[in-house]
């Protein structure tokens, strides 16, 4: 917003939709699906590998700090829920020195036996809603614009979730250079309101 890349509802919609398709949808969503499968299979080595890959994939120090903080909060939530079905997830994530948010989130979804389509759709919707809410404050946009953006993104999310589950690991990509550059700039931005 400060650089002028996003100025209005249309620009906001393009930015978020591009990230949905080319970043979250083609890297994070397939990774969450793979994590859910690994949790369901009890494949500790794969869970550890995917967690490490996600941490390494963060484009900036701030994005990495964000996922580690959210992972830490989810780890604490696991204890606070006192759900016996989540005990194996809690035990494994407690052993990890750093845990990424998707790792814990996928473990909970798998333990609660949430259908992968529904889980990924919810994961993507939560991400999109967070992006729109940040834009409402930062651009700024009105509530009606936010609802229009969410309606448009909501129409794309189910297909992104389906495609993510079919994407082979060799095709996963979060190559979004404009996003990476803006995240790096945001770390030292004077008018910074949110963690990236």
N, C-alpha and C positions, 0 to 999 in steps of 0.2 A: 504494500500500500504506500509506504513512504517513498519508494523508488518510482511510483507511478505505473507500475505494470498492471496493477488492479486499481480501477477507479470507480467501477459501477457494477451493477448486477450482472450484466452480460460478461464482463471480464472475470468476475468472481466465479460465475458458473463455468466458464471455460477452464480456468485454473484448477478448480476442484475436480471437474470431470476428467481433465487430462491426468491429474494425479491418481484419480480412481482407476483409470484405464491402464496407465503406463507405469505406475509405481506400486500403489497398494494392491491393485488387482493382478499385476503380473509378478509380484514378488512376495509381498506380505501375506496376501490371501492364500496363495498356494503353500506357503510355508506354514500357515495356521492349519490348513488341511492336512499337510504332512505330519505336523505335530500331533494333531488329533489322532491320526492313524497310529503314530508311534506310541502315544499314551495308551490307546486301546489295546495295542499289541504288547505293551509292557517293555518296549524296546528302549531301554535306558541309554544305550550308546547313541542311538539315533536322536533321542531327545536332547542329549548333551551336545551333539554335533549341530543340530538345528539351532539350539539356543546360542551357541558360539558363533555360528554363521550370521544369525540375525544381529547380534551385538557388533560384529565386524562390519556389517553392511551399513551401519548408520553413517550418513554423509558428513556429520559434524559432531563436535564434542557435545553440543547441546542436545541433539537428537539422541545420542547415546545415553546421556544423563537422564533424559526424559524416560526412555524405556526402562532403564535400570531403577529409577525411582518408582515408576508404576509397577514394575515387577516386585520391588520391595513391598509396596503397599498391598499388592495382591497376595504375596506370601504371608503378610500379617493377617489379611482377611481370611485366608485358609484356616489359620489357627482360631480366629474369632468366630467363625461359622460353627465350629464344633460338629461338623458333619463327618460321620465315620466313613462315608463313601469317598471323602476327600483326603483321608489319612495317608494313602500311598503317594498322592501328589505332594502333600505337605512334606513328607519324609524326603522325597527326591529333591524338591526345590530348596529345602533347608541345606542340603549338602552342596549346592552350587554356590560358588563365591559371588557370582552375579547372575541374576536371572532376568531375562527380558519379559516384558509384559505379555507378548503373544504366547510364550512358553507356558506360563501359569494359566492364562485364559483358556488355551486349548486343552490343558490338563483338566480343568474344571468342566469344560463342555463335554469332554470325553467321559469323565467320571459320571456325569449326570446323564449320559447317553443321549445327548442332543443330536438330532440328525445333522450330518455335516452340511447339507444345503441350508438348513435353518440356522445353524451356528455361524456359517460364513456370511449369510445374509445379515444376521444381527451384528456381527463384527464390523462389516462394511458400513452398515447403516449408522452404527455408533460413531465410526470414524467420520463419515460424511456430516452427520449432525454436529459434531464437534467443530469441524471446519466451517460450517455455515454459521454457527453461533459466534465463532471468533470473528468472522467477516461482518456479522451484524454490528459488532462493536467497533471494529477497526476501520471499515471502509468509509463511513458507516452505511448500513442498509436498514431499511424498515422491516417490520415483522412480516408484511405481505411479501416482500422480496425474498425473505428467508423461507417462507412457505413455498413460493414458486421454485426456488432453488432445490429445496428438499424433494418436492414432487418430481422435478426433472431427474435428479440424482436417483431417487427411489425407483424410477422406471428403468434405470441402467443396472442397478445393483444385483438383481437376481441373475442376470446373464453373466455378469462379472464373476459372481460366486460359482456358477456352473463351470465357466471356462477355467477358473482357477484350479478346480479339482481335476481337470483334464490336462493341465499344463505340465509337461515333463520337467524335472528339475533342471535339465540342461537348457531349458528355455526360460527359466526364471530370470527376471531382470527388473532392477529398480533404477535404470539409467534415466534419470531426470535431472540433467545438468542445471537447468534454471532453478529448480527447487534446491539443489545442493548449494548453489552459489548464494541464494537468498537466505538459506539456513545459516551458512557461515557468516554472512553479513549481519544477520539478526543477532548473533552472539554479542556483538559490540555496539548494536544500534542504540542510539540515545533514547528514542521513543518506544523502546521495547515494552510491550504489555504482557506478552505470554511467552512461556517457554515454547520453542518451535514445535 
